[in-house]
Amino acid sequence: MSGAGAPSLQVDGSGLRVTIVAASWHTEVMDGLLAGARRALDAAGVTEIREVRVPGSFELPVVASRAAHQGADAVVALGVVIRGGTPHFEYVCQAATQGLADVALRSGVPVGFGLLTCDDEQQALDRAGLPGSREDKGAEAVEAAIATALALRTF
């Protein structure tokens, strides 16, 4: 994990409507991602926030799509998939990643990508924004979604 080269985004999301779609697997990691997302939304001045929980990461795209088509200015997708001993990891990661990209491209609504795809639980914890974590991917996903929504408004 490098983190090197990551942008430092200062975003003002006042007036934006943001939906967080969060998976339910790996409770400790998800709690950290959600807390980071909430902190970033607060720091950006976003007050119109909807949170929707889904069973797992595979379900993120369909709910993100509904949010994008029902008035969200930005969607933040949060989830975690940890590699196991079967090809399940690859299938879920590929489907969720492609699905979220499709949502953004088809709807024109930015989707902040907060889906952790990790080899082990420690990698997920290191990125979850928890005390002792090296990164806060929940907050980063929010900042990216807001910055992209603001960029789209320039057209």
Protein Blocks (a to p, Z undefined) as FASTA:
>chain_A
ZZgopacddddfehiacdddddfehkllmmmmmmmmmmmmmmnopabdcddddfblmlmm
mmmmmmmmnopabdcddddddddfbfklmmmmmmmmmmmmmmmmmnopacddfbdcdfbf
klmmmmnopghiabdfklmmmmmmmmmmmmmmmZZ
